[in-house]
Amino acid sequence: MPMSFHLDADPAQSSALLDQLESGWNPQLPGISLLTELEVDRKVLIEASHALGHLYRLKVTRGRYQSLFTRWPACVAVTMSGTAANDYREGTFWPYWWDAIGYEFAAQSDAKAWGQAFLDALRIFHLPRFTERSMKYVGPILMHAGIPTFCLGNFFRLLLQRRAQDPHLDADALLAWATGRENRLRGLHEPAQWFIRYGTDHAVDVIDRCLDLLDRLCAGDHDLDGLGLPVRYFEQAQLLVADRGLDLTLPAGSGGRSRRAERPRLAVDPFGQGVQIILPPVGDAPDGTARWCVTVDGVQNIVKSRSMWLGATEAAPSTSFPIARPARVAQISLYGTAHESQIDVVDAEDPLLIFTENGDRLADHLGVPPDSVWLLYPGDRELVSDISLRTVAQGALPIGWDGWRLVQVALEGATWIGLSDEKARRRPVRGHSKPRVVTGEPLTGVSTPYGSPVFPSLPAVWLPAETTTTWLVDIRPGSGDGSVYNGSFTVSEPTKLSEELWADVPRPILGAFEITVRGPIGRSTRRTVFVAEGLSARFTPQVRLLAHSGLTPGESTVSTAPGMTAEPTRAIYSPAEREHVITCGTGRESEPLIVTPPSMRVMVEESDQSPYWTYGPVRLVTELFEDVESLQVEVPGVSTPPSLEVLVGGKLVQRLTPSGRGRYSLKRAQDTIAQHRSAELVLPLAGLVLPVGSVRPSRLATGVSHQGDHLSLENCAWVEGLTAGIYLCTAPWRAPEIIPIKEDGSIPLPTEVSGAGSLHIRLVVEDPWVPSEWPRWPHPSEMLKCEIPGQYGGADDEERLLSGYLAGANGLPERVSRLDRLWTVIDLANRIDYPSAARRINDCASLLRTHPEAIRSLPDAALPPDRTVVALVTTGLAATLVSDYRESDDRLWRKSPAVAALLTCSALADLTEDSDLLAEIRAECGESATAILGGEDDPHAGAGRFDQFAELMDRKSPAEIEQMWTAVQVVPAGLLAGDTRVIAARRLFDERHRRDGRGLSAQAARVLREAMAIRITEYRGLEKYIEARCHPQRRDGWVSLPALSIACALIARIAARGHEGCQYLEREFRPLWRALSKIAPDLTALDLVRAELLVALKATEAGSA
């Protein structure tokens, strides 16, 4: 206990006190991360502050105050951060500090002196200096205080509120949410906001520990050991609970300690699928199948995960969705749940993606570990750092990521890394090592039903020790039950813990365990490991190779340690089977496991398609072969595969040498396939000729007829896996019926389909290893038609009547509640029945225009983005005003900005800087939208114009044009960014001489002439945006098409405000605008959004005038 100190003490007494405290605190500081971790009695803190203030006053007078800072750096650092942690209430830090040291009449020079002394102390003790903060001195002081005691109440309440909305919330998810929008933390005091936004790993760790603290309080568990939080966090939480300042009943359904669930995450497969979204396993999935909706930059994809075996559990395993090309954002939701995750993929301002050595994305708000990491970035930028980076490996990316680089680099010794771009930020590299859970190699070919690896030996814990450090280790069963081990270790050298962690656990050990190691804040580790102690597996053959029917037959045998059983111990695998389930038990525990022998696999890369691995020879279509980019082959244990051989009629006609790790360019075989139409792709390996794929013409049947309870294919070329997708013309909103085709070419029909009217049939040879992605409606070139009388019976009267309307049995119902079905009819009318299409579109559009919920229901129809804008224009709803704005409409900006612009139009003119709606608009559209809504001119008004340069390109060949455009936009930018507009106009440029383009070009001059009448309305001034898109010398022909786009959009949005002249023009030019939206949907959509922003602001100005 330090000596007592009083304000009237002499300098010698002050110095003695500080000497005593310095000798105690100095050796402790290198073993912590934040100064607030050092537990200091409040009375001692006050006395130390008084002593520093007493001596400072004396030394300032003599001009020797610097010696104070150099003699007692630990006292300076601890008292300043302690004052911030305990005394802060609001405003800035300095008044609290002057009060703590009893110093009056402080000047700016005093603050600079103390602030620099604090930074010097951080440097001496190798503590984080948080140089990324804008406030040079106050920023680091407050960051080292963590979250001040005064701010903890609001912070705890925020955690509870977020946990109530998401019972499985974890620290990473909360931090990603909090940093996703500037205004999401506005309910917290500024120091708490700063710590969460800029605290990186330290913020994640504090949030994680506080979530555990609240979980234990919710469960009535007052054993708070092992959390590693400062005592003031516990005391304040318990005080708030006693005073009813925290409602611990908020996390509904948590039932105590919340079990954290895996979330969708971004990862990279450096030698396979590239950038991918990892979709976590799903327990209690119906029939073992989980259906995910993954929307990437507005394009919706359905991803299924299902167990490929029957029995023991209904868990759907983890799966992945490869991202075919650079994208900005993805939204992921699981059918049957209300929660939606959002993953930001590429940031146009800082397009550097960092992945850990095992491929997991390292969040932007975290520091980078001083280890080997994967870096993904545009090829036209350079990596920069404060050291010379050492490249460990080069990754291979799918074709859609051309123009990007994937490299693995070693970051030992680096303090920051970034890109050679003045806008790009420097990512800090944190120098301290974190503890590790050491597992050894997982058991080959064995996993849990969730896809997690299985480890046959007990995990150990490795504790680093750059200085003497205390670590807290907690091990709990994955079920969330109480700890099986909880202990503290103070180490002065790196230490590995193993047997002592498991001494009290009955052996052999079976099951999942969550291992948490906590030390200095920001250096914690949490990992879940599945252990089946002593389990082993043998496979015959060691690697299953490809065969014509799938994989070569195989066999597995598992062995267990004494005290553990496995049933069955031996499994036989047919060519169509990859895995079998076994059940392991110890008498105390029973767990299902999946045994999957190692096998060969192949993957096809196609333009604009997500690549997937498959475990049998691939089937390629001759007519679509030009879209295939490459074939990748992976054989476990083979690092240098041989050349791929192309056989025709059993004879070798071409060899394809691999590049990289077994990647074969099929572009080099295009001439061969064009000449021969059919071919076999084989790989000579280990004295065998392995079938890898085949190329065949697409026609699997020449026709189809209805035979009562089944369909019969004519001239059916039946193969294993031949499947029919049955689309109902009288109920196009329904998903297709997927029916395997019998060997005689017959397709058995379900009862509800056999009399449901005309059918469109798509034939596909399904891959047994990869679920097929069935389109919303088949393309005319790949479908068969079967005319059958009748209509779909429907699940209710409304669906029955709507189906009857499409079958011609009755008129369109006057009332329709499922408006998404009408949108589907409008979108597919031309494909379903072309002669009746115009009438059906007009009927449905008329009904939609009378319904206030019409636009809001459009996303439910799941139309592709390029069809969404066509539907809006076609129905005339692009020219309507929606007055009932709802906050729930905000989130549509990231999924369907054109729909969102129309739904939120009534709120656009009155946005405040901190509004959620403005944040969503800025995130999707970029700063151009912010400028427009702020009353400024559109900064990219002329982007996308066809000028003299476009005329020069018009004289070049398609190949020359493509070469010029290849690298125009490698990085996806905001919807209204200049580059995005240019790319959108490129698609229109490609259509300029085709039929629809020629027709629009002939009418462009008339439309522009009429549209310029805007200048004589209350919306005058907006015509300049039409002029900005016009060719400098002419306003006719194809060069006027970009101007036509913004002209139609402005007319429509002014018409929505009731202007009769524009209403007439919108109706007059709607067919032209629809034709334009079909050939240039991206430009039409962004111009519609831009027009709404411009007109909304102008309408407000006109109303005010």
N, C-alpha and C positions, 0 to 999 in steps of 0.2 A: 504494500500500500504506500503510495508516494506521500511525502511530507505535506502537511497542510500549508496552504498559501493564502495570504490576505493582501488586499490592495495596497496596504501601506508597507508591505515588505520591502526590504532593501534589495538592490540589484543582485547581491550575492545569493540571497535566498531564492530569487527568481531563477538565476542561473543554475543553482543546485537542483531545483525541481525539474527544470528542463533537461539537465544532464541525466538525471535519474530516468525520466520518461524516454529520452532518446536512446539510452542504452537498452531499454526494454522493447521499444517499438522498432528500432532500426533493424534488428535481425529478423523480425517477423514480416516486414513489408514485402520482401522479394517472394514470399510464399503465398501471396494473395493476388487477386486480379483487380479488385476494386477496394479502395480505402475503407468503404463502409463495412467491409467484411471483418475488419479488426474491431473486436468488441472492447469498447472503452466505457468505463463508468462515467455517467453524465457529470458527476461532481468533479472527477478528474479532468474531464474535457474543459469544464468551465475554468478550473484553476490554471490549466495549461494555457488557455487563451488569455487569461488575465496576465499571466507571467510574460507571454510574448508581447502583449500590448504595453506592459510596464517598461520592458527593455527597449521596445521600438521607440517609445517616446523619448527615452534618454539618448538612444543612438542617433535618432533623426536630428536631434539638437546638435550632436557632435559630428554629424555627417558620416557616421560609420555603421549605418543600419545593415549594410550588406553582410557584415560579419555575423549578424544574427541569423540570417538565412543559411549561410554556409555551415554554421556550427550545429544548428538544430533542424535539418531538413525534414526528418521524420515528424517532429512536433509541428512544423509548419503544415505539412500535408495532412496529418491526421486531424488537427484542430480545424482547419479550413473546411475539409470535407465533412467533418462531424457537425460543424455549425450549420452547413447547408442541409444536412440530413435531419437534424433535430429542431432547428429554429426557423427554417424557411416557412413563410406563410403566403406571400404573394409578391409580385414585383421582381426587382433584381436582387442579387446576392449581397452586394456590398454594404448596404445599411445594417444587415444582420451581423456582418463581420466587424464593422466598426463598433457596434454595440457590444459584441462579444469580447473585444480586446480593450474596450473603454477608450476608444480614440476619437476625439472630436475634431472638427474642422479638417476632415480628410479631403485631399485633393485628388485629381486624376492621376498625378504622379505617384501617389501612395497606392492607388489601385493597381497601377502598372507594376510597381515594385513587388507587391505581394503576389500578384498574378504570375509574374515571371519566376518568383521564388517557388511557387507551387509547381510550375512546369519543370523547373530545374530539379525539384525533388522527385517528380515522376521519372525523369531521365536517370537520376541516380539509382533509383530502386527498380528500374526496368519495368515500370508500370505503364499501362496503356495511356497514351497522351491524347487520343481522340482528335487528331489534327484535322479530321474531316469537318469538324464543327466550325461554324462561321464566327462564333464569339471566342476569341483567342484564349481568354483567361476564364471567364465565367463558365463557358461550355464544359471544359474538362473538370472544373470544380464540381459542377452539378452532376455530371456523368458519374464521377466517383462517389457521389452521395447516393447513387442508385435512385430510388424513388423516395423523396423526403416523407417523413412520417405524416405530415399534414396532408399529403396527397394520396395516402394509401387507401383511404375510404372510397374515394371515387374510382380508384384503380381496381380494388377488389370488387366493387359493384359492377364495373365493366366486365370483368372476367365472369362473374355470375350471370350477367345478362346474356353474354355470348354463349356461355355453356347451356343456358336454358334453350337457346335457339338451336344449338348443336351439341347434344349430349356427349359426343365423342371428340370435342374440341381439344386440340393440343397446341403447344406453344408456337410451332411453325405456322399452323393454320391461322392462329389469331394474329401473329405478326404480319403474315401475308395480307390478311384482311385490313389490318390497321394501316399499313403502309400503302395500300392500294389506292386510297383517296386521301387528300389533304385534310378533309374535314371530319374524318371518322373519329378522331380523338378529341374533338372540340369540347367534350364534357370533362376532360381531365385538365388539371393544372399544367402549366407550361413545362416545368421540369419533368413531369411524368411523360408528357408528349415527346419531349426531346429524347428522353432515355429510350422509349420504345422505338422511335424512328431511327435513331442513330447509334443505339447501343449494340447493334449487330449480335454477335454470339452472346454477349453479356445479357442483352435484353431477352433473347430466347431462353436462356438459362433461368433468369429471374422469373419470367412468366411461367416456365415449366414447374419451378419449385412452388410458386404461389398457387398454381392450379392443384398441385398435390396437397398443399396446406388447406385449401378450401375443401377439397375432396374429403380429407380426414375430419375436418370440422363438421362437414355435412353428415358424415357417418357417425359422429359422436366419438371419434377416435382422437384422444388428446395426447397420444404418443407422437410427438412431433420431431423425435430424433431422426437423424438421417436426411433432413431437408437441407441443411447447410445454409439457412437464411439468417440474416442478422436477427437478434432477439427482438428488436423493436417491431419487426413484421409480425411475429407471433403475438406480442403484447397488444399491438394495435388491432389485430384481427379479433382477438378474444374480447378486447374492450368494446369494439363495434358490435360484436354478437351480443354481449351483455346489455348494451344500450339499444339493441334492436336496430342498429345502423346497417346491419347486413341481414338479408333475408336468405337464410340457407335452404329454404324450400324451393328457390327459383329453379334449380336444375331438375325439372320434372322428369321423373322416370330414371334418374341416375341411381337411386337406391344406394347411395353411399359412394365409395371410391369409384370414380368413372373409369371404365376400361377404354383405353385409347384404341381407336380403330384406324386401320390403314386408310390412306386417302389416295385418290388418283395423283400421280406425280409424273414429272417429265424426266426422261432418261435418254441415254444414247447407247446404241449397240454399235460400237465403232467398226465392226467388220461384217455387219449384216443389214438389219432393217434401218439403221441410222437413228434419227430422232424419233422418239416414240412416247406415247402416253401409256404408262403402266396403270392398268385398271386392277384394283386390289381384289382379293378373294371375297366372296360373299357367302356367309353362312345362312342356312335356312332358305336357300334359293329354291323356288318351286321346281320340282323335278330335276334339281341339280343344274338349272339353267338361269343365268343372270343376263339381263338385257340392258345394255348401256346405250345411252344417247350421247354421242360425242359430236359436238358442233364446232367446227374449225373455220374461223373467219366466215361464219354464216352458213356454211355447208354442213348439213346434218348427216350423220352416219350412225347406223345401228350396229353395235358390236355385241356379239353373243359369246358368253363363256359357259361352257357346259362340261360336265364330267363325261368322259367317253367310256364309262363302265357303269354297271349296275351294282347296287348294294349299299354298303355300310353307312353312307352319309349322303346328304343332299347339298354339300358345300360345292359352290361353283368356284373353280380355281382362278388364280390371277391370270390375266391375259394382257395383251398389248394392242395398241392402235398406232401403227406407224404414220407419221405426218409426212405426206407425200412431197411437200414443198415448203419453203419458209412461210410462216404464218405469224399473225400478231397475237391471237388469243384463241383459247379453246374453252368451251363450257361443257362440263360432264355431269350427267345425272343418271341415276339408276332408276329404271322403271319401278314404280311402286313406292318410291320415296319422294319427299318434297324437297330434299336438300339438293342444291346444285353447286358444284365446285367450279372455280374459274382458274385457269392456268394461263398466265401471260407467257408467250413463247419468245418472240423476237421484239425487242425494243428498238424502234427505228433510230432513236437518239444515241443508243449505246448497244449495238448489236453483238455483244460478246456474251456467249453462253458458256458457263463453266460447269463442268461435271467432275465428280469425284472419280477416283481410280476405278471404282466398280461401276461407274456409269450413271449414278444418280445426279440430278441437277442440283447445283449448289445455289440456293436462293440468293437473289441480289442483295438482300439486307444482311447477309452473313459475311464474315471475313473469310478469306481463302486460306486453307491450311497450307503449311509449308511442305507439302508433299507433291507427288506426281498427280497432275490433274489433266483432264481432257478439255481442250479449248476449241470452241466452234465459232467461226467468225467469217465475215465476207472476205473473199480472196483479194479484193482491191485495197484492203487495209493491212497494216503491219502490227504485230504484237510489240508492245514496248514495256519496259520494266526498268528498275534501277540496277539490274544486273544483266549479264548476257545469258539468255535462256538456253537451256540444253534440251533439245528435242529427243524424246524417248521413242516415240512411234508416230507413224502417219496413219490416220484412219481412212476408211473408204465410205463415201456417202452415196445414197441412191441418186438416180439421175435427176430427180426434181430439185436437188440441192446443188446443182451445177453452179459454180461461181462462189462456193463456200469452201472453207478448209477446216479439217478436223485433225488436230495434232495433240499429242500427249507431251507435256513438258514437265521438267523437274523445277520446283520453285524454292529449293533449299537456298537460303541466303537472301531471297527477295523480300522487299517490304511492300511492294505494290506491283500491280500488273494492269494493263489497259490496252486500248487500241490507239493507233496513230491518227487520231481525229480530235480536234480541239473541243468538240462537244462531248466526247466520251469521257467518262469519269475513271478515276483510278481506283481499282478495287484493292483494299488493304490486305496484305498477307500477314496473318497473325503468327508470331514466332513461337509461342508456347505449344508444347505437345499436349495432346489430350490422352486420357487413359484409353485403353483398348480392351475389348473383349476378344480373347484369343481362342479360336475354335479348332484350329487344325483344318484339314481337308474334309469337306462334306462327303457323305457316303454316295458314291457314284450310282446313278440310276434309281435312287430312292428319294421320295419327297413326301410332304404332307398333302392332304387333299386340297390345301390352299396353295400349293406350289412352293412352299418353303423348303429349304434344304434340311436334311436330317444329319446330325452329327453323332458318330458312334462313340466319341470320347467326351469327357466333361470339359466344358469351357473353363478357361482361366481368365484372370484379370491382370493386365499389365499396368502398373502405376508409374508414371514418369516422375522425375524429381530433379529439375534443374536447380532447385533449392529445396530446403526442408519443407515438405508440404503434407497437409492432412487430407486424407481421402475418406469418404463415406461410401460404403458398398452395401447395396440392398438388392436381394434376390427374391422375387415373388413368382409363384406359378402364373402362367399366362391367363388363367381364368380370373385373376384379380384377387385371389385369396391372400391371406396374411403372409408375411415374410417367412421364408425358410432360412434366410441368413440376413443379419443386419449388424454391421461392425464398422469400426473406425481404425484407420491405419495412418500413422505419421511416418513418412519415409524420407530419407536424405539421399538415397540413391535409387535408380530404377529397380522396381520390385515386381516379381510375378507371384500372384496368389492362385492356388489351385485347390489342393485337397482340403485345406482348412475351410473353404467356402461351402463344401458339400458334406462335411463330417457328420452333420446331424440329419441328413436326408437318407431315408431307406434306399438300399441298392438292390438291383440295378435301377438306375433312374430312367424314367420314361415320361416325356411330355415337353411342353413349351414353358420356358422360364424367361421372365423379363428381368434383365440385369441392369441396374442403374448404378453408376459410379459418379459421385459428386465430390468436387473439390473447390478450388477457387472458382468464383463465378465466371461463366463463359467457357469453362473447360470440362464440362460434364459429358458423360456418354450414357446413352440408353440403347439397349439392343435386346431383341427377343430371339432366343435360340431354342430350337427343338432338338432334344437329346433322346436317342435310343441307345443307351449304353451297351456296348459290346455287340451291336448288330452288325452283320456283314452280309454281302451279296456277291454271288458269282453269276456270270452270264456266258451262255454258249449260243452262238459265237460271241466273241468279245464285242464286235460291232456288227449290227445288222445292216446289210447292204440293200440297195434297191433291187427290186424284181418287177417283172411285168405286172404282177398282181398287187404290188405294194412294197412290202419289205420281206426279206428272206425270213423263214420261220426261225423262232428263237426259244430259248429256255432260260429261266432264272431260278436260282436256289438261294434261300436266305438262311442264315444261322444266327442263333441268339446266345447271349451270355446266360449262365446258370441263374435261374430265378425269373427268366423272361421266356415267353412263348410266342410263336408266330404261326398263323394259320391262314392259308396253307404255306408250307415252306418251299414248294416247287410249283412253278407256273409255266405253261406252254403258250407260246404266242403264234397265232396264225398270221399270214401276210397282212391281214386287215386290222390287226391288233397291235397297239403300241404299249399298253400298260395294263396292269392287273392290280387289284386291291388286295392287301393282306391286313390282318388285324394282329397287332402286337399287344401283349398283356403281361402284367406283373402280379396280378392278384389285387393290387391296389388301384392300378390304372389300366385303361384299355384305349388304344389309339389306332385308327385306320391309317395305313400308309399306302402310297402308290409306288409300284415297282415298274420302272421304265428302262429296259435295256438300252444302252447307247446305240445310236443308229445314224445312218447317212441321211441327209436331207438336202432339198433343193429349193431355190427361190427365184421367181421370175420378176423382173423389173419392167414395168410398163410406164409410159408417159402418163402423168397425172393420176396414178393409181398407187395405193399403199401396198408395199410389198409384204408378202407373208411366206413363211417357211412351210413346206409340205413334205410329206414322208412317202412319196411314191412318184413315179414318172409323171411329169407335167404334160398336159394336153394343150397344145397351141393350135390356133385356128389360122388356116392359110390366109383368109381374107383380112385378118387383123394382124398378121405377122409384122407388118411395117411399124406397128405401134410398140412392139416389144423391143426393149433396149438391151437387156442382158439376162444371162442365166448364171446364178451363183450356186456352186456345189460345195457342200461341207462334209468331209469324212473325218470323224474323230481319229486322231493319230496320224493323219496325212497332212503334212504342211505344204507339200509341193505337188499338186494334182497334175495329171497328164493332160494332153490336149483332148478337147472334145471332138468326137468324130461325127460327121453328118453322113448318114447312109441313105441311099435310094435304091430300092429293090435289093437290099442286102449288100450293095457295093459302096465302097468308100468314095465320096465325091468331094469332101472338103474337111480340113482340120482347122479347129479354132483353138489357138493357144490362150491360156488364161493370163489375166492381169491381176496383180494383187493376190488375194487369198481365194483362189478358185472362182473368179468372176470371168465369164466368157461373154464377149460382145456378140449378140446375135444380129446386129446391124450388118456384120460382114457376111452373114448367110442370106441376106435378103434376095440377092440375085439368084442364088441356088434354089430357094423356095419358090420364087416367081417362075423359074423354069420348070421345076419338077412337080410343084403343087403339094406333094406329100414327101415326108422324110422321117427318119428315126435319128434321135440324138443319143449317142452312147458314149460311155467312158471306159476305156480299157484300164483295168486296175487289178493288180495282183493276179495276173493270168486270167482274169475274167473280163467279159464284156458286159458292162452294167447299163441297163436301159435308164436313161435320164429323162427323156421326153420324146414326144412325137408331134408332128405337124400334119393336120388333116383339114380338108375343106369343111366348112361349117354345116353344110346341109345334112341334118340327121334324119329328116323325113321330108317327103314332097307334099304332103297334105294330111288332113285329119277329118274324120267323120264321126258323127254322133250315133252311138249304138245303144241307146237306152240308158243303162246304168254305167256305161263306160264310153270312152273315146277310143278310136282305133287310128293309129298312125299309118299312113301309106308309105310304102318303101322305107320302112324304118331300119336305120343302120344301128341296131342296138349294141351298146357296150355297157360294161359294168359301171354303175353309178348314174346311168341316164335318168334324168329327172325332168318332170314337167312343172312349170309354174302356170297355174290357171288364173287368168285375170277376168273378172266379171265386168262386162260392158255396162250392165245395169246397176252396178255398185262399185264404181271405180275407186271409191275411198277405202275399200277393204284391201287388206294385204292379200297377195296371191296365195292360193292353195298350192302347197308344195307336195307333189305326189310322185313317188318312184314309179318308173315305167317298167312294165313286165316284159319278159323276153319276147313275147309275141307282138309287142308294140301296142298293147292295150294300156289305157290309163283309167283305173277305177275312179268313179266320181262319187264324192260324198253326196248324201241325199239332198242337202240344201243347195248343191251346185247343179245337179243334173237337170233341173227345170228352171234354172235361173236366167235364161236368155242367152244372148250371144256371148261367146268366149274368145279371148285371145290367149294363145298358148305359146310359151317360150320354152325351148328345150335346152338343157344344159347337162353336161357330164360333171356331176358334183365331185369335188375333192373330199374324200372321207376325213381328211385331217384339218381342213379349213372350212368353216361355215361359209356358204355362198352368199354373196351380197346381191339380192334380187332387186332390180330397179323398180321405181314406182309404176312404170308402164313400159312394156318392151318396145324397142325400136322397130319400125315397120320391116326392116331388113332381117330381123331375127325372130319373127313371130308367124304363127299359123292362125288362121281365123276359122272359127266353127260357128255357123249361124244356127241357133237353137231358139225355138219360140219359148216365151215365158219371161218371168222376172224374178228377182231375188225376193225371198219371203220376208227378210228383214228381222232385226231383233226387236223392233217396235213399229207402231203404226206409221210414224214419221218416215222411217227408213223404207218401209214397204211402199208408201205413196211416192217417195222420191224415186225409188227404183222403178215403179210403175210409170212414172213420167218418162224416164229414159227408155223404157220398153215401148212407149207409145200407148200404154193402156189408160192413162189418165193425164190430166193437166198438172202443172207444177203446183204443189201445195202452197196455199197462201201464207202459211206460217211454218217456218223451219227454225228450230232452236239450234241444231248443229250446223252452224253456218260454214264451218270448215269443209263440209261436204259440197256446198255450192262452189266454193273456191276450187275444189278439186275438179268438179265438172267443167268449170270455165277453163282450167288449165289443160285438161286432157280432151276436151271436146273434139278437137280436130283429129286426134288419134283414135278416138273411140268410134266415131261415125261422122266422117267429113261432110256428107250432104246435109246433115242436121246440125252441124256445129254452130253456124251463125245464129240460128233460132235459139238453141239452147244457151248460148253465151248471152244473148240479149235478155232472155227470160230470167236467167239467174242473176245477171247484173242488175236488172230492174228491181228484183227482190232485195238484193244486197243494199242498193242505194236507199231503201226505205228503212233499213235497220241500223240503229245507232251503234251496235256492237260489231258491225261488219268488218271494219279494218282490224279491230282488236282480235278477231277470230282467225285472221289470215295466217299467223304463225302456227296455229294448230294444224293447218293443212300440210305443214312441212314441205312446202314447195322449195325447190332449189333457189338460191338468190337471183339467178338470171331469169327465173320464171315469176318470181314475186313481183318484180317491177312491171313485167308485162301484164300480170293480172290486175294490178292497180290501175294502169293506164287503160286497159281494155274495158273495165267496169265503169270508168269515169270517177272512181273514188279517189284518184289522185288529185281531183279538183274539188274535194269536199272539205269542210271545216269540222273538225272534231272538237267539241267544246268541253267534254267531260274528262279532263286530264286526271290521271291517277298516278300516284307515286310508283306503283308497280310497273308502269309503262317505261320507266327509266331504264330498266335492265335490258330492254329490247334494243337499245342503241348498239350494243356490242354484237347482237345476233342479226338484226334486220333493221339497219339504220333508216331505210326509206319508210318502213312502217312506223318506226319510232318517231320520225320527224312529223308525220301526220298526226299521230296520237298525242304528241306533246306540244303541238303548235300553239295552243292557247296559253302555254306557260313560258314560251321562249323569250318574250320581250321583257319579262320582269324577273330575270334570273339574278340572284345575288352571287357574289364571288364564291361563297362557301356552300352553295347548293349542291345536292347530290346529282341533280339533273345536269347541271353544267359540267360536273366532274365526268359524268358518263359521256357527254357530248365531246368534251375535250379528249378523253381517252380514245374514242373511236375516230374522230374527225381530225384531231390535231389542232395546232394553234390557229389555223386559218378560221376555224369555226369560232374560236374565242375572239378573234379580231372582228369578225363580222358582227357577232352579238354585242361587242363592245362599241359598235358604231363606226368602226373603221372600214375602209374599203377592203374588198377581197384581195389579199396579197398575191394571188395567183389567177387573176381574172382571165388572162389570156392563155393559160396552160391548156394544151390540147387543140389549139388553133391549127388549121391547115393553111400554111403560108407558102412562101417561095421554096422553103426547104422541103415541104411536103410534095410540091410539084416536081422538085428534083428527084425525090425518092420514087415518084410515080413513073419515072423513066428507067428505073433500075429493075433488074430481074428479082423474082421472089427470093432466090438464094442470097443475093446481095443485100436485100432488105433485112432478111433474117439475121444475117451476120452483123449488120449495124445495130440491131435491136437486142442482141443476145445479152449484153451486160447493162441494159438501161436501168433495170430495177432489180437488183439482187436482194435488197433489203425491203421487206414490205413496210410501207409507210401508212400514215393516217388516210382516211377516206378522202379528205379534201386537200391532201398534200399535192404539190405541183407534179411530182413524179407519178403519183397515182392517177392523176387526170391524163397525163401523157400516155400512160400504159392503156388506160381505158379507151382513149381515142385511137390507139393503134388497132384495136379490134374493128373499129368503124372504118379505118383506113383500108383494112383488108377486104371490106365489103363494098368498097366504093364503086367497082365496075361490075358487080354481080346484079342480078335482077332487081332485088329490093333496093339496093344502093342506087341503081340507075333511076328507079322510079322516084325515090326521095329527092335525088339531085334535081330532077325536072321540076319539082314543086318547091324547092328550097327558097328561091327568090320571092315567090308570092307569100310564103309564110313569114319570112323576115320583114317584108314590106309591111304586112299587117301588124306584126308584133311591135314594130317601132312606134305604133300609135300609143304605146305606154307613156311616151313623153308628154302626152297631153292629158294624162290622168293624174290623180293624186299620188300615183306611184312613179312620177317622173324622176328620172335619175337612174332607174334600174336598167334603162335601155343601154346604158354604157357597157353592161356586162354582155349584151348581145354583140355590140360593136367590137368588144375586145376579142371575141371569138371569130370575127369575120376576117376574111382574106384582106390584106391591105388595099388591093386594087379591084376586087370584084365581090359580088354577093349572089352569085348563081353557080350552079354546077356542084360537083362533089366537094369542092373546097369549102362550101357553106354548110356542110352537114354538122360540124361541131356547134356552129352558131344556132342551127335549127334545134339542137338538143336543149340548150339553155333557154331559147325563145319559148318552146313549148312548155317547159317547166315553169317559167315565170308566168305565162298566160294562165296555166292551171292553178297556180297558187293565188294569183290575184282573183281569178274566177271564184275560188273558194271563199273569198271575202265578200262576195256578192256583187262584183262589178259586172254589169250586164253585157257590156261589149266583150269582155274577156270570156264570159260564159258562152257567148255565141261562138267566139273563135275556138274555144276549147272543144266544143262539140264538132265544129267544122273540121278541125285539124286532128281530131282524135285518131282516125284511121292511120294518118301519116305518123303520128307519135307512137302508135302501137307498132307499126312496121319498124320504126327506128329502135324501139325498145327491144325488139326481137333480134336485131342484128348488132346492136350495141347496148346490151343491158347494163354493163358497168357504168358507162358514161351517162346513160339515162338516169340510173339510180342516184349517182352522186350529184348530178345536176338538179334532180328533184329535191334532194336534201339541201343543196346550196340555195336553190330558189326559195325554199321555205324559210331558211334563216334570214335571207335578204328581205323577203316580203313581210315576215313577222315584225322585223324591226321597223320597216318603212310604214307598216300599217299603224304601229303605235305612234310614230312621229306624226302621221297624218291625223290620227285621232286627237292627239294633243293640240295640233294646230287648229 
